[in-house]
Amino acid sequence: MRRTRRQHVVVYLGLTLGLALVVGPFLWTALSSVKPEREIRRDPPTFWPQTWTLDNFAELFERVNIGTAFANSMIIALVLVATNLLFCSMVGYAFAKLDFRGKNLAFGLVLVQLAIPAIVLMVPQFVLIAKLGMVNTFIGIILPTVVTPLGVFMMRQFISDLPDELIDAARVDGAREFRIFFTIILPLCGPALATLGLITFLGSWNNFLWPAVVAQSENMYTLPVALNILNGHEGTHYNLLVAGSVVVIAPILFLFVFLQRFFIQGIATTGLK
């Protein structure tokens, strides 16, 4: 019994330490957003604010067009979530339940793309977007990630575990593949869709490099690109950066808390272990 209690104590101490390491930076950022800049730069630094202020957020909204950048980020993220949920699940269904020539080869190419860094494809993607006249447009930012290899892999893994008897019964009743997909497969993919949606939203919301390359006017900037303006010739404004970080992080935290149960279930059932 004593040995078991000691083991539990060690486990809880380890988990507490891990939680502190993960939550600590977020908590420090949130508390620093309500500190004046002189206190942020103080050495040694203070964790708990000695002076509380909301001037950082007021100045942030004056210096940066946060409203437009927030709307741009939200539009791009929601469109990418919708397209990835639809197209990745359709491709995943084809790989999981349909038989066609070259199926294994095509899925192998999807797996190969998972190993290719996105930055390697950035130059040819930008050349293609420029040739199509989509620079500085929402379509130009959205198009390269309408379907992602990770999303296809996740949906294929989840749909593979669904019983074939459901699909066979629907085919016997005369249902076409599209009807089977939309009325039988999609309703059963709730956890996987929630997980894919959260991962897609997170990736789009935090994406900086590609929007910075394609968006060439301030009215097309996303939040990460707009906040980069604060790293100008006048020096780095840490008080504004932490305030902007809170604005960027808040929707993600809310979304994760809301979809946490589905996210954990989806990770456990799509082979991402």
C-alpha positions as CSV (number, residue, x, y, z in Angstrom):
1,M,0.0,0.0,0.0
2,R,2.8,2.4,0.9
3,R,4.6,1.6,-2.3
4,T,1.4,2.2,-4.3
5,R,0.8,5.6,-2.6
6,R,4.4,6.6,-3.3
7,Q,3.9,5.7,-6.9
8,H,0.7,7.8,-7.1
9,V,2.5,10.7,-5.4
10,V,5.3,10.5,-8.0
11,V,2.8,10.3,-10.9
12,Y,0.8,13.3,-9.6
13,L,3.9,15.3,-9.0
14,G,5.1,14.6,-12.6
15,L,1.7,15.5,-14.0
16,T,1.6,18.7,-11.9
17,L,5.1,19.6,-13.2
18,G,4.0,18.9,-16.8
19,L,0.8,21.0,-16.4
20,A,2.9,23.9,-15.0
21,L,5.3,23.7,-18.0
22,V,2.4,23.7,-20.4
23,V,0.1,26.2,-18.8
24,G,2.8,28.5,-17.4
25,P,3.6,30.3,-20.6
26,F,-0.1,30.9,-21.5
27,L,-0.7,32.2,-18.0
28,W,2.3,34.5,-18.1
29,T,1.2,35.9,-21.5
30,A,-2.3,36.6,-20.2
31,L,-1.0,38.3,-17.1
32,S,1.6,40.3,-19.0
33,S,-1.1,41.6,-21.4
34,V,-2.5,43.7,-18.5
35,K,0.9,45.0,-17.4
36,P,2.5,48.3,-18.5
37,E,5.5,47.8,-20.8
38,R,8.0,49.1,-18.2
39,E,6.9,46.2,-15.9
40,I,7.2,43.6,-18.7
41,R,10.8,44.8,-19.3
42,R,11.7,44.8,-15.6
43,D,14.6,42.7,-14.5
44,P,13.9,40.5,-12.6
45,P,10.5,40.1,-14.2
46,T,7.3,39.9,-12.2
47,F,4.8,37.1,-12.7
48,W,1.8,38.7,-11.0
49,P,1.0,42.3,-12.3
50,Q,1.8,45.0,-9.8
51,T,0.0,47.5,-12.0
52,W,-3.2,46.4,-13.8
53,T,-4.0,48.2,-17.1
54,L,-6.1,47.6,-20.2
55,D,-4.2,50.3,-22.2
56,N,-2.3,47.6,-24.1
57,F,-5.5,46.4,-25.8
58,A,-6.6,50.0,-26.5
59,E,-3.3,50.9,-28.1
60,L,-3.2,47.6,-30.0
61,F,-6.6,48.4,-31.6
62,E,-5.3,51.9,-32.5
63,R,-2.1,50.7,-34.1
64,V,-3.3,47.6,-35.9
65,N,-6.5,47.0,-37.8
66,I,-7.4,44.1,-35.5
67,G,-11.1,44.0,-36.6
68,T,-10.2,43.4,-40.3
69,A,-7.4,41.0,-39.5
70,F,-9.6,39.0,-37.1
71,A,-12.4,38.8,-39.7
72,N,-9.9,37.7,-42.4
73,S,-8.5,35.0,-40.1
74,M,-12.0,33.8,-39.2
75,I,-13.2,33.7,-42.8
76,I,-10.1,31.8,-44.0
77,A,-10.2,29.4,-41.1
78,L,-13.9,28.6,-41.4
79,V,-13.7,28.0,-45.1
80,L,-10.7,25.7,-44.7
81,V,-12.5,23.8,-42.0
82,A,-15.6,23.3,-44.2
83,T,-13.6,22.3,-47.2
84,N,-11.3,19.9,-45.3
85,L,-14.2,18.3,-43.5
86,L,-16.1,17.7,-46.8
87,F,-13.3,16.8,-49.2
88,C,-11.0,14.9,-46.8
89,S,-13.9,12.8,-45.6
90,M,-14.9,12.0,-49.2
91,V,-11.4,11.0,-50.2
92,G,-11.0,9.1,-46.9
93,Y,-14.2,7.2,-47.7
94,A,-13.0,6.3,-51.1
95,F,-9.7,5.0,-49.8
96,A,-11.4,3.1,-47.0
97,K,-14.4,1.5,-48.6
98,L,-14.2,1.7,-52.4
99,D,-12.1,-0.6,-54.6
100,F,-10.5,1.1,-57.7
101,R,-7.3,0.6,-59.7
102,G,-4.3,2.3,-58.2
103,K,-5.9,2.7,-54.8
104,N,-2.8,1.6,-52.8
105,L,-0.5,3.7,-54.9
106,A,-2.6,6.8,-54.5
107,F,-2.8,6.3,-50.7
108,G,0.9,5.8,-50.6
109,L,1.4,9.2,-52.3
110,V,-0.8,10.7,-49.6
111,L,1.5,9.3,-47.0
112,V,4.6,10.5,-48.8
113,Q,3.1,14.1,-48.7
114,L,2.9,13.9,-45.0
115,A,6.7,13.7,-44.9
116,I,7.3,16.7,-47.2
117,P,7.8,20.0,-45.3
118,A,5.2,22.6,-46.4
119,I,7.9,25.2,-47.0
120,V,9.4,23.0,-49.8
121,L,6.1,23.4,-51.8
122,M,5.7,27.2,-51.1
123,V,7.6,28.5,-54.1
124,P,5.9,26.3,-56.7
125,Q,2.5,27.0,-55.0
126,F,3.2,30.8,-55.1
127,V,4.2,30.6,-58.8
128,L,0.9,28.8,-59.6
129,I,-1.2,31.2,-57.5
130,A,0.5,34.2,-59.3
131,K,0.0,32.7,-62.7
132,L,-3.7,32.3,-61.9
133,G,-4.0,35.9,-60.7
134,M,-4.9,35.0,-57.2
135,V,-2.2,36.9,-55.3
136,N,-3.7,39.1,-52.5
137,T,-7.0,37.3,-52.6
138,F,-8.8,35.0,-50.2
139,I,-8.8,32.2,-52.8
140,G,-5.0,32.5,-53.1
141,I,-4.6,32.0,-49.3
142,I,-7.1,29.2,-49.1
143,L,-6.6,27.1,-52.2
144,P,-3.3,25.2,-51.3
145,T,-4.8,23.7,-48.1
146,V,-8.4,23.0,-49.3
147,V,-7.5,19.3,-48.8
148,T,-4.6,18.2,-46.6
149,P,-2.8,14.8,-46.5
150,L,-3.2,14.6,-42.7
151,G,-7.0,15.1,-43.0
152,V,-7.3,12.4,-45.7
153,F,-5.2,10.0,-43.5
154,M,-7.3,10.7,-40.4
155,M,-10.6,10.2,-42.1
156,R,-9.4,7.1,-43.9
157,Q,-8.3,5.5,-40.6
158,F,-11.6,6.3,-38.9
159,I,-13.9,5.2,-41.8
160,S,-12.0,2.0,-42.2
161,D,-13.2,0.9,-38.7
162,L,-16.9,1.4,-39.7
163,P,-18.7,-1.8,-40.4
164,D,-19.0,-2.8,-44.1
165,E,-22.5,-4.3,-43.4
166,L,-24.0,-0.8,-43.1
167,I,-22.8,0.1,-46.6
168,D,-23.7,-3.3,-48.1
169,A,-27.2,-3.0,-46.7
170,A,-27.6,0.5,-48.2
171,R,-26.4,-0.7,-51.5
172,V,-28.9,-3.6,-51.5
173,D,-31.6,-1.0,-50.9
174,G,-30.5,0.8,-54.0
175,A,-28.6,3.7,-52.4
176,R,-26.0,5.4,-54.4
177,E,-22.5,6.2,-53.1
178,F,-23.2,9.9,-52.5
179,R,-26.3,9.0,-50.5
180,I,-24.4,6.4,-48.5
181,F,-21.7,8.9,-47.8
182,F,-23.9,11.8,-46.7
183,T,-26.6,9.8,-44.8
184,I,-24.6,6.9,-43.3
185,I,-20.9,7.6,-43.2
186,L,-20.8,11.3,-42.3
187,P,-23.2,11.0,-39.3
188,L,-20.9,8.3,-37.8
189,C,-17.8,10.4,-38.2
190,G,-18.5,13.0,-35.5
191,P,-15.4,12.5,-33.4
192,A,-13.0,12.4,-36.4
193,L,-14.7,15.4,-38.0
194,A,-14.4,17.4,-34.7
195,T,-10.7,16.5,-34.4
196,L,-10.0,17.3,-38.0
197,G,-11.9,20.6,-37.7
198,L,-10.0,21.6,-34.6
199,I,-6.6,20.8,-36.2
200,T,-7.5,22.6,-39.4
201,F,-8.8,25.7,-37.6
202,L,-5.7,25.7,-35.4
203,G,-3.3,25.4,-38.4
204,S,-5.1,28.1,-40.4
205,W,-5.5,30.5,-37.4
206,N,-1.8,30.3,-36.5
207,N,-0.5,30.3,-40.1
208,F,1.9,33.2,-40.7
209,L,4.3,32.4,-43.6
210,W,1.8,31.7,-46.5
211,P,-0.6,34.5,-45.7
212,A,2.4,36.9,-45.4
213,V,3.6,35.9,-48.8
214,V,0.2,36.0,-50.6
215,A,-1.5,38.9,-48.7
216,Q,0.2,42.1,-50.0
217,S,-2.2,44.7,-48.7
218,E,-3.2,45.5,-45.1
219,N,-6.9,44.8,-45.7
220,M,-5.9,41.2,-46.5
221,Y,-3.7,40.6,-43.5
222,T,-4.6,37.8,-41.1
223,L,-4.0,38.2,-37.3
224,P,-0.4,36.8,-37.2
225,V,0.6,38.9,-40.2
226,A,-1.0,42.1,-38.8
227,L,0.7,41.6,-35.4
228,N,4.1,41.3,-37.2
229,I,3.7,45.1,-37.9
230,L,4.6,45.7,-34.3
231,N,8.1,44.3,-35.0
232,G,9.0,47.5,-36.9
233,H,11.8,49.9,-37.0
234,E,10.7,51.5,-33.8
235,G,11.6,48.4,-31.9
236,T,9.5,45.6,-30.4
237,H,6.5,46.6,-28.4
238,Y,6.2,43.6,-26.0
239,N,3.1,45.0,-24.3
240,L,1.3,45.1,-27.6
241,L,2.6,41.7,-28.7
242,V,1.4,39.9,-25.6
243,A,-2.0,41.7,-25.9
244,G,-2.2,40.6,-29.5
245,S,-1.2,37.0,-28.5
246,V,-4.2,36.9,-26.1
247,V,-6.5,38.0,-28.9
248,V,-5.1,35.2,-31.1
249,I,-5.1,32.5,-28.4
250,A,-8.6,33.2,-26.9
251,P,-10.7,31.7,-29.8
252,I,-8.5,28.6,-30.0
253,L,-8.8,28.0,-26.2
254,F,-12.6,28.4,-26.4
255,L,-12.8,26.1,-29.4
256,F,-10.6,23.4,-27.7
257,V,-12.6,23.5,-24.4
258,F,-15.8,23.2,-26.4
259,L,-14.6,20.3,-28.5
260,Q,-12.2,18.6,-26.1
261,R,-14.3,15.4,-25.6
262,F,-14.6,14.9,-29.4
263,F,-10.9,15.7,-29.9
264,I,-9.7,13.1,-27.4
265,Q,-12.1,10.5,-28.8
266,G,-11.1,11.3,-32.4
267,I,-7.4,11.0,-31.6
268,A,-8.0,7.6,-30.0
269,T,-9.9,6.2,-32.9
270,T,-8.0,7.5,-36.0
271,G,-4.6,5.9,-35.4
272,L,-2.9,9.0,-34.2
273,K,-1.3,7.6,-31.1
